[in-house]
Amino acid sequence: MNMNALRQQQIPWGIDELRRIVSHYTGQLVHGCGNDECKEPLCDTGRRNALPPYRSARTWNVRAARLIALAMANGDNPRKHLCRFYSSNLPQDDTWKIEEETPRDPSSFQQILSDTPSIRKFCAGGGNQSLAYPAEYSVWQSLAPLLEEPKWDSTIISNREAADILQTALSRLLHTLPPWTPHDLGIVNHIINMGPAFPTNIHESVNCNPWSPWLSLLDAMEDFKALRLLTKICIAVNIRARVESNIQSLRSKLGEASVLRPRPIALRTLLINGLLQNHETQDLLCLIVWLKMVFLRRWDGSPVIRDPAALGGLELIECFLNDHAADDAVASDFIKIFFAVPTVPRRLELMDVAKSWLYWNGGRYDRHILSYLFMFRPTECAQYFRAVCHLKMRAAHSRAEISVKLRQRLLPYAHNRELKDARIRHNEEHYCLLNVSRNNALRDAYDQLWQRRSGELLRPLRVRLGEIEELEIGQDLGGVQIEFFNIICKEVMDEETGMFTLLDKTTGLSYFRPGSLQPLHMFELFGVMISLAIYNGIALPVSFPCAFYTMLRHLCTSDEISPTTCSHDTLSLEILEEGWPVEARSLRSILTNEGNCDGLEYSFPMEANGLRLAVHLPEDCNNLEVTEATPALASDSISWPGWRITLSNKEPAKLDENNKAKFVFDYIHWLVMESVRPQWTAFVNGFLKVLDPRTLSIFPNPAGLRDFVEGSKRLNINELRQAARYDGFNADGRYMRIFWSVVSGWPENKQKQLLKFVTAAERIPIGGPSNITFIIQRADAENDERLPTSSTCFGTLMLPKYKNAEVLDRKLSLAIEYGLEGFGTG
């Protein structure tokens, strides 16, 4: 037996096994084994068999033997000096029943402790006790090779073999749990999610009887031996993940030479698949809760996780979630609650997490807490994203301040009017300032954003919106930005602009217009503006399908935009159904019905600019080969922005049972990506000038990014009331109760018009109305003929005090009807 490996395993001995080891040591020290071949220095016979001068004539008494036995059992390797010749045919040690004949030192605490009846009885039993290894030892022994990172000159256990070892260990752990119900597991999960603080309201829904099944389940999960075994399994998973990462890095360095050999399936995938085949889904949910317990016990509260057991537990949970998120059973809300860990964000400081995320470079032995976003709610992810953007803004603002102070020190006598160099002026601007008119907001914004330095775009945005000759200039404190982006999005999404097209009138979803005649720089600048709005935390009045955000996340992290960059997981029929329901139904029919593809060609339709085209899937970025055009093309080649369209002499292939699956995937890719590839390329190039892919990865999925960008169309008037602030009115006063009673009686559409009238916001940002500035200020004049006014710059409603609710309703309705556009009007 490899004793070093045994020391690494740290086998959790039970009391009975410890008693057998101590009694074995006591017996061999006092009586010896009687074998002439014994060389063990802690056996009486082995000491007598030693050659001079190492032979000892002195014998140990029972008291000394007990002390030595207890010390050895408390060491790192309790079995190291057990004599293999000491057997049950030797006399029993019943000396615990009689008094010691040798004198005892009254000042020695060890001797006094050794003579107590409990220690005597514990050390008794002699050599007839069985010293067979515990049943768990075979599991620990099989885990030993996985607990050490292999050297490059040694043989590495295959992933499949390692997965079998870990699956056996996890199955043994799951079988040790008592019978439980989903309700019991939900209670245990709730308790673990609370962290070290036991919930005070648990008596409301939980029976705290000592014999409750959930309490038995919690006790079994907290068992020392089981928890230590699960911890070692997590460490093994983390070590193997590092090995896989190293091998993959080596394969990428070798290049094409390594492509000939297929990439092995990851250990975590093999392990989870094996567990799902041999266990029910609810058993895996119980394992997830157990893994969360391991993580919370080993995690030190730092944003950067370095403990291998904590990392391994999270990697297993993440693998289970990623590999089976598409499964309806796994994706249900009941199961998703088991992945969240609410105690984690409560233990973290928002700005500390954001700062560590910015400066963390991704070490080999650590990962950032934001790499495991399944533990956080979407609103919490949005808060971390805003914090990261805020730190970037603050850094850009500080660089401008440093530039000013540096110039003042080096050129103390130069005045601002003497700074003719545009580079110096740009470096000293504290904000990204846009001066735009209301009637030409899109053109003015494009003129000022064109060829701006990326460092300028990272500064806090400020917008001056209005017509100077009309004395309508809004000083931006948040509200003007919102109105500015509302105007921009409304103009860009207009069908007459020709940049986007309405996919479905019922859903109101828009997408890039195939074959758009607008120059590509318009899409690039719109990408800059969208990323500016996201960067500054402004919800936009746009409605894109989820496929838009799926492609945006994917393209922002891809080195190049090509058909090979999208996998079947990235684009699927489920993603297509929201924006293109008719096409999705047709494609699903082709897949599910045999013989339903007779007479169809392997080509793709495109209708744009008065032409109906049938095209081949593009093989490069610029050329589009047309097999059929209605009406016929006037020449063999025409050009649209980003496309050179040519007639093809190659006949399209026929669709059959063998190629229909590939055709369906290619068709989805054509609708979502290839038909608008030039527009996508330009948009992403502009988008990445403000937001980098790493910052964008804080959103856990496309739906989270969509919620942040578009906000919510639903307004909860009670939440707005809770978020409102007052100036000159009492929140609990009679007049404010009348005001909210009137507003609550309005239809939701009119309530949203009130919100727009006061704040210019057409959407509710993620997190709810609490993230909107909504102030009700008492107007100076109390005149029933005067209408309420608003200042979207400050998010303030100036409200006169009317004599009754009917007048208030009528006057506020008139103000909203005639004052929705602009600011400081009513």
N, C-alpha and C positions, 0 to 999 in steps of 0.2 A: 504494500500500500504506500502511495506517495504521500508522505507526511506533510510536505509543503503544500500540496494540493488540499489536504485535509485542513491545514491551517487557513488557507484561503476560503474554504467553505464555511468555517465557523459554524459547525453543526450545532443546532440548539438542543443540547441534551436535556432530557427530562429528569425528574427527581429520582425515579427508580434506577435509571441508567447511571446517574451520578453516584447513587448509593453503592451500586455494584462495583464501580471503578474504585471508590474509596476503600471498600472492604477488600478488594483485590490487592491494592497497594499495602494495606495494613497486614494482610496475611503473608504476602511475599517478603515484606520487611522483617516480620517477626519469626516466621517459620521457615522461609525459603522454599524452593521448589524441589531440592534434592537431586537435581540433574547435573551430571558432571560436565555437560557441555554449556551450561548457563554462563553467560558473560555479563548479565545485566547488573550494573552497579547499584541499582536500588532493590536488588533481591539479596536476601541473606546468603543464599547458596552462591550466587554470582560473585559476591564480594569475597567469599572464602576460596572460590576457584581462581581468582586473579593471582598473577605472578607477583612475587616480591619486587619492589617494595610497596606495591599497590594492594597487597592482601591485607585485610583488616581482621584482627582477632576480636575486636569489640563488637558486641551485638546490640541491636536496638531493643529498648523496652517498648511495651505496648503504647505508653504515653507518647514517646518520640515518634513511633510509627504512625500514630494517628495524626500528629502535626504535619509530618512529611506528606502523608496521603492527601490531607486537605489542601496543602500548598500545591501539590502536583495537579489535583483536580481543578484548581482555580487558575491554572496556567493556560497559555495559548493552545497547547496541544496536550490534552489530558492523557491520551493513550501512549505518549511517547516512550515511557519507561515501564510499561506493563510487561511482566515476564510471561513469555509464551509457554513456558514449561509448568507454570503453577496451575494445578488442576484440582478437581474435586476430591481426589483420594487423600488429600491432606487434612489435618485436624481442623475442626471448626474454631472460630474465634469467639469464645463466649466470655472473654475477660471483662466485658462490660457489666457483668452481673456481680462481680466481686470488687473489693477495694484493692487499690494498688499497694503492693508490698514495699516498693521503693519509695524513699522520702520525696516529697514534693516541695519545690521552692515556693513559699507563700507569696513572694513578690513577683512571680511570673504569671502574667495574665494568660499566656498561651497554655501553660500547664494546668492552671485552674480550669480554663475552658475545656481542655482535653479530658478532664476527669468528670465533667458533668454527665449525668445519665443519658441526656439526649444525644450528645456527641458520641458517647460509648456505643449506644444502640445503633446510631447511624453508621458507625464504622464497623459494626459487627457483621458477620455473615460468612466470613472465610472464603475459600476458593470454590465452594460448590455452587456459587451464584453464576448464572449464565451471562456471558459477556458478548453475546451476539449483537451485531450492530442494529440500531433501530430500523423500522421499516422505511423511514424517510431517507436512510443513508443512500440507497440506490439512486434516488432522485438527485441528491446532492452530488454524488459521485459522477453522474452523467452530466451535471451542469458545470463541473470543474473546468473542462476545456473551453467553455464559452465565457468564463469569467476572466480570462486573460487575453489581452489583445495579441493576436498571433504575429510572429516575426515573419519577415518576407522569405527567409530561407527555410521555413517550416511548412508543413502541409496544413492547409486550412480546411476545416470541416465544411462540407457543402451546405448551402442554405436549406435544402430539403431535409438533410439529416439534422441540422440544428433546429429546424421547425418541428420535427418529430419529437426531439428531446424536450423542447419548451412546451409543446402541446401536451405531452404526457405529464409534465409537472403542473401545468395549469389545470388539467383535468383532475388530477389528484386533489388540488386545492378546492376546486368546485365541489367535489364529492364530499369534502369535509363539512360543508355548510348544512345546517339543519333545514328542514322543509320550510318554505316561505311562500308568500303570495305577493303579487305586484303591489298590493297596498303596503305590506311590510317593507318591501324594497323602497317604495316611495318615501316612507318615513325615515329609513336609514339614510337615503340619499339627501333628504332635507337636512338631517342632522349634520352630515358630513359637509354639505354645502355651507353651513353656517360657520364652519371653522371651529376655532376654540370656544366660541360663545354658544352655549346651548340655548335654543330658542325659548323665550319666556312664555310664548303662547302655545306651546306644544300640547298642553293639557286640553286645549279646545278640540283637537282632532285625534289625539293619540291616547291610548290606554297605557298608562305607565305601570301597570301591574308587573311585578318581577317575573311572572311567568308569561309575559306577552311574547308572541312569536318574533316580533321585530327586535325585541331586546336580545333574544337568543341569537338572531342573525348578526346583530351588531357585535355581540361578544365573540362570536366565531370569527368575524372579520378582524377583530382586534387581538386575536390569539397571537402570542409572541412568536411561536414557531411558524405559523402560517404566514404571518406578516413578514417575517424575515425571509422566508422562501420566496414570496412574491417580490420582495425587494431585490433579491438576487436575480430573479428572472428579468426584472426591469433593467438591471445593470447589464445582463447578457444581451438584451435587445439593443441597448444603447451602444455597446461595444461593437456588435455586429453591424449596426447602422454606420458607424465610423469606418469599419473595414470596407463596407460596400461603397461608401463615398470615396475612399482612397483608391479602390480598384477602378471605379468609374473615372476618376481623374486621370489615372494611368492610361486607361483605354482611350480617353480623349486626346492625350498626348501622343499616343501611338498612331492615331489617325486611322486610315483605311485598313491598316494591318489587323486591327482588332475588330473590324466590322464583320469579318468572315465568321467569327464565333458569336453566336447569339448571346445577348445580355441575359444573365441569370435573373430569375424572378426574385424580387426582394424578400428577405426573410419575413418581414412583418406581413406581407400579403399572403405568403404561404401559411403562416401561423393563423391568421384570422380566417382564411378559407377553410383550413382544417378544423378549427374550432366550430365554425358554422355548420360544417358537415356532421359533426359528432355531438353537437349540443343545440338546445333550443335557443331562440333569440333572447328569451328572457334570462337565460344563463349568462349570455354575453353581456347583457345589461348589468347584471349583478357584478360581473368582472370589471366593467367600466367603473362602477361605483367604488369597487375595491381599489382599482388603480388610482382613482382620485384620492383615496385615503393615503396611499403610498406617497403620491405627489405632495399633498399638503403636509405630511409629516417630514418630508425630506427637503422641501423648498424653504429657503431662508428669507423669503420676502423681497429678494432683489429682482429688478427687471430683467437682469441677465441670469439665466439659469445655468448653473455649472454642475450640479449634483447629477451623477450618471443615472441613479435610480429615478429621480424626478423626471429627467429627460426621457428615459426609456418608457415610463408609464404614460407620458403624454404622447410619445410616438405611437404607442399601441392604440391609444384612444383615437388619435388622428387618422391612423390607417383604417380603423374600423369605420370611422365616419366617412372618409373619402371613398373607400372602395364600395360602400354599400349605401351611399346617400341617395342613389336613384331608386332604391327599393322602397316601395310604398310603405311597407311595414316599418322600415328603419327611418324613413323620412317623416313619419307621423309626428305630431306635436307631443304625443305621449312619450316617445322615445327621445326626441330632441332635448327634453328637459334634463336628461341624464348626462348630457355632454357639458352643459354649462356649469361653471364653478363660481357662484356669486361672491364668495368670500375673497377671491383673488383681486378684483378691482377695488374692493374695500380696503385691502391692505396696501394698495399702491397709491403713490402720489402722482397726480396727473402729469405735472410738468417734469417730474423725475423720469417717468416712463418715456415721455416725448424726447427729453434731452438724451437719454441713454440710447434711444432708437436712432437718433441722428448720428451719434458718434460710435455706435457699435459696428464693427467691421466684419463680424461673422467669424468667430474663432472655430477651431477644430473641436474643442471640447465644451463648447457652450452654445446656447441659442437664446434669442431674446423672447420675452414673454409674449410679444405681439406676433411671434411666429405661430402661435397656437390660438388663433382667433375664435375657435369654437367655444372657448371659455367665457367669451364676452358677448353682451347683447349688442345689437346694431347701434343703439344710441351711445353706448360706451365706446365702440369703435369710432364713431363719428367724433366724439370728444377727443380721442387720442389724435385723430387726423387733424382736427382744428388746432390742437396744441402744437403739433409738429409744424403746421403752416405758420402759426403765430411765432414760433421760435425762428423760423426762416425770415419772416417779415422783420422781426426785431434785429436779427443779424444784418439784414440789408439796410435797415434804418441806421444802425450803428456805424456801418461802413461809411455812409454818407456823412454822419456827424464827425467821424474821424478825419475824413477828407477836408471838411471845413476847418477843423482845428489845426490840421497839418499845414494847410495853406496859410492860415493866420500866423502860424509860427515862422514859416519860411518867408512869407511875403507880408510882413506886418503893415506896410504902408500902401498895399494895393487895395483898391476899393472894388466893390462888386461890379460896377459899371465898366471897370477896366478888364474884366475877365472875358476876353473875346473868344477864347478857345472853348468850343462846344464840349470837348471831352471833360474839361474841368467842371463846367456847369452841370453836365449829366451826372458826374460823380458826386456832386454836392446836393442833388435833389433828394429830399427825404421821402417823397411820395411818388407814386406813379400817377401823375396828374393828367386827366383828359378834359379838354374843354370842347364840348359838343353842343350843337343846337338841337332843339327838339324836332325840327322839320328835316334835318339831314344828319341824324345821329349816326346812322350806319356809315355813311361816307366820311364824316368827320372822325369817327373812331378808327376806321381803317387807315385814314391818312396819318393819324398820330401813332398808331401801333406799328406801322410798317417799318421794318428794319430796326426796331427797338432792341437794345441790348437785353440779354436775359437777366442781368443784374438789376435793371430798372423794373422789369416786370415782377420781380420778387418783392418789391417794396409795397407797403400798404396802398391800396387803390383809393384815389379820390377823384370824384367826378364833379365838374361844373356843368350843369345842364340848364339850358334856357337861351332865350334870345336877348342879346344885349340891348338892342334898340327898343325892346318892349319892357326893359327893366325887370325881367324875370330870370334871375340867376339864383339857382339853388346851391347853397354852400353845403357840401356833403358831410354829414355825420352818420351816414348809414342809409337813410331813406332815399337819397338821390341815386345811389348806386343801384338800388332795387328798381327804381323807375327807369333808369338808363337801360338796364338789361331787359326789362319788360319791353321797351320800345325796340331794342335790337332784335330780340327773339321774334317779336310779332312781325317785323319786316322780313327777317330771313326765312321764317316759316311760311310766308305768303306764297301761294302758288305762282303768282305773277313774277316773283323774284327768280324762280326757276332753279333753286338750289335744293329744295326738299319737296317731296310729294306726299300727299295724304294717303296712307295705306288703307284705312278703313274709317268711314264716316261715323260709325257707331262708337268705336273706341277712341277716335281722334288721334291715332298714332301716326307719326310721320317718319320718313326715312329718306336717305339720299336719293335724288332723282337720277335714274340711269340715263346716261347720255346728256347730262346737263351741259348747256352751252355757256354757263358762267365760267370765267377763267378760274384756274385751280388756286390762284392766290387768294380768291375769295373764301374758299373752303379752309385754306391754311390760316387765314386771319380769324375766321370764325372758330377754328380750333383753339387759337390763342385766347379768344374772348370767353369760350366755354371754360377753359382751364383757369382763366382769371377769376371767373365767378365762383368756381369750386374752391379755388385757393383762398378767396376772401369770404367763403362761407355763405354765399347767396343762393337761395333756391330759385330755379329758373322756371318760367311758365312754358316748358316744352314737354312733349309726350313722345318718347321714343320707345320702341319695343325692347324687351329684355335682350334680344339678339344684338342690338346696338351696343349695349354695355358689355355683353359677352365678348364681342369682337374688339371693343375698345381696350378692355383689360388684356386681351390676348395679343393684340397688335403692339401695344405699348411695351410688352416684354419680349417681343420677337425681334431677332436681328434683321430679318427682311420679311416683306409681305409676299408670300408665294403660296400656291395651293398646298404645298407640303407642310406649311406651318400650322394648319388646322387639323385636328384629329376628330374622330367620331364623337369623342366626349365633349369637345368644344362646341360642335354644331350637331344638332339632332332634330328630329321631327317635333319633339316637345318644345324646343326653343322656337321653331318656325311657326307653331300653331297660333301664337298670340298675334303676330303681325300679318301672316299670310295664311289664314285658316283654310281658304279654298284649295290652295296649292298643297297644304299639308294633308288634307283629306285625300286628294288625288294621289299623292305619293304613297300614303299609307295603303291605299287600295292596290297600288301596283305591287307593293311588298307582300301583302297578305293573300291576294287572289292569284292563283295560277292561271296562266293564259290571258291575263288582263293587260299584257304589254304587246299584244300582237298588232303589227302595223305602226308601232311607234319608232321614232328615230332617236339616235343618241345625239341630240342637239338641244339647244337651249334658246328659249324665246327672249326677245328684247324689243320693246315698243318705246320708241323715243323719236321726238322731232318729226312726227308725221310718217315714220317708217315702222314697219313690222318686220323684224329680222329673225332668222334662225341661224344661230352661230355655234361654232365649235368652242369648247372650253379653252380660254386663252392659255397659251403656253409661255408667253412672256408678258411684260408689263404694259406694252404699248400697242401691240397688234391684235386686232379682232377680226377673225376670219368668218365671213358670212357665207352660208350655204344657200340661203334663199332670202329674198327681199321683196316686200310689197309696199308701195309700188317699186318697180325695178330701179336700181341705182343709175343715176345719170352717167356715172363714170365707174371705172374699175376700182377707184380708191377715193374715199372722202375722209375728212378729218373732223373730229370733235375734240374738245379739250381733254387731253390725256389718251385719246384713242386715234389710231390710224386704221380705218375700216377698209378691208379689201375683200374682193370676191374670191372664194375658194373653189378649186376644181376637185377637191377631195369630197367624195360622197360620205355622208354620215353613216355610221354603223347602225345596224338594226338592234332593237332592244329585245332581249330574250331572258330566259330564266337565269342564265349564267351571269349576266352583267347587270341585272336590274338593281341589285343591292348597291353596286358601285354608282350606278346612274342616280339613284335616290340621293346618295351622299353628295355627288357632284352637283346635282340640281339645287340642293340646299346651299351648298357653297356658292353656287352661281347667284342665287337670289340675294344672299346676305353679303357676299364679299365681291365676287368676280365682276358682276355687272356694274359695280360702282367702285372698282379698285382705284382708279385715279383720284376720285374724291376722298376715299378712305386714306390713301397715302398722304395727300395734302393735309387733310384734317389732323391726322396723327402727328405729322411733322410740326404743325402749329401747336397742338396740344402739349407736346413734350417740351416746349420752350418754357413752360411754367411748372408743370408737375412732372416729376421723375417717376419711373415705374416703381421704385422702392416705396416712395410715399403713397402711391396709389394702391399698393398691396395691403395697406392697413385695412381696406374694406375686404371683408371675408369672401364676398361673392358678388356677382353682377347686380343682384337685387339690392344689396347694401349700398353699392355705388349709386344705383338708380334712386333709391330713397333719399340719398343726400343731395343729388343734383336736382331732382324734380320736386322734392318735398312731398307734401300731402295735399290733395284737393279737398279733403274733409276738414271742417272746422268745428271743434267742440267749443261752444260758446261758454260753457262752464269753466273750461280750462283757460280761456281768454280772460274771463272775469277774475280768476285767481291770479293771473299774471299781470293784470292791470295795476298801474300806479296812479296816484291822485295828487293833484295840486290845487288846493282851495276847496276840495270836497272831502268828506269823510267816507271811507269805504263802506262803513256800516250805516251811514246816514240814510234818511228817508228818501232824499232825491236820487241817490245812487241806486237804491233798491228799485225805485220807479224806472230809472234808466235801463237797468239790466232786465227788468221785467218786460219793458217794451221791446228791447233788442232780442230777448229770448223768444218772443212771440213771432218774430219774423221768420220767413223761410231761409234755409241755409244759404241760398244764392245771394240774398240781400244782406245776410250777415257777413259774407265774404266781401261784398261791396263796401260795407262799413270798414272792414279791415284794410282794404285797398285805399279807401278814402283817407285813412289816418296814417298808414305806414307805407303805401304803394305796393305792398306785398300781395301777390296773387296766389301764392302757395304758402303752406305752413311748413317751416323747416323741420328737419328731423329732430325729435325731442319735444315737439309741440309748441304751442303759443308762448311758453315760458322763455323761448329764445327770441321773442319779438319785443321791441320797445313799444308799449301801448300806454300812453299817458292821457288822462282826462283832466284838463285844466279848466278852472272856472274863468269864464270871460268876465272882463271888467264891467261891461254894461249888462244890465238886466232888462232886456227889451224883447217882448214877445214877437216883434216884427223882424228881429235880427236872426239870420241863419247861423248855425254852427260853422266854424271854419277849422281847417286842419293845417298842420305843417308836417309834411312827410319827411322833411330834413331831420326833425326831432321826434317823429312818431307821436305827435301830440294832437289831441282833439280839443279845440277851444269851444267849450259848451256853455251857453248862457243858461240861466236858471229860469225855466218857464213855469207858468202857474199850474199846469196840470199835465197829465200823461198824454192827452190827446194832442196838445200843442207840441209837446216834445216829439211825438211820433211824426207829426206832419212836417215840422221844420227840419228834423234830422233826415227824413226821407228826401225832401227837396234838396238839401245840401249834398247828399250822396248822388242824387240824379244829375246835378249840374256841375259837380266838382270832382269827378273821378280822375280827371287828368290834370297834371300840374301840381304845384305845391303853394301853400300859403293862400289858397283860394277857397271859397265856399259859397 
